Amino acid sequence: MPAAKKAAAARLPVLPVIGVARFEAAAGLVERIVGEQSDVFLAAQTRFRDRHRAATARPLDAMEAAQVASAISGAMQTPEEFAQAALLMQESGLRATDPPDRIEMLVAAGAATAPAFLDACLLMVALIELPAEEFREHRKAQTLDQAIADACERIRDQDTPMKEMRGRVARAMDAFAATAGRPPGEGMRLLATAVWQALQEATSMSESLATSSSSLTGSAELTAAGPATT
């Protein structure tokens, strides 16, 4: 092994033996990553939808005003009353918003995949590298999640070089995969699959999010001169 590689390897934390409890915690962490990152992707889509709604808000057109007037006022006695109600809707504070394109919402969610994958890598490295005694103590005290979060923060505070971090991630995930009897590289695929599954869960909701964003904002202020309802 070249001297540079030996020096780099010497800086890496010694990996503890992955026992039943740590393996169980790692499997649970993968499941948690799916749920949390799905929320992250969904939040990204929601923020995009809200920005799109704000950018496309506009006064009601004649057709939209007529539809709102019909829904609010019910059956009109005469066409004149219906026309008056529609006019009031156009002059009210109500504004229509257009739905965003579903593909644009998927892109907004996909933009979050890189930081999501990095977060997942840090979490798994923090768990796999946690010294055996610390792992047992935190597991017994039910503070393992906080210990993992603290370890991730230390990695960020140290501004660990990405090249070194890639090596630590590969090493930790290979150890996790080997414990399950899987070949090297399988652990990284598992982590990538977890993030991909989270993205799929979030994007499955993008169509309903896009559809629901076509709506009205503001409030209609009907005056005493408004149409009578029956």
Secondary structure by P-SEA (a helix, b strand, c coil): ccaaaaaaaaaccccccccaaaaaaaaaaaaaaaaaaaaaaaaaaaaaaaaaaaaacccccaaaaaaaaaaaccccccaaaaaaaaaaaaaccbbbbbbccaaaaaaaaaaaaaaaaaaaaaaaaaaaaccaaaaaaaaaacaaaaaaaaaaaaaaaacccaaaaaaaaaaaaaaaaaaaccccaaaaaaaaaaaaaaaaaaaaaaaaaaaacccccbbbbbcccccccc
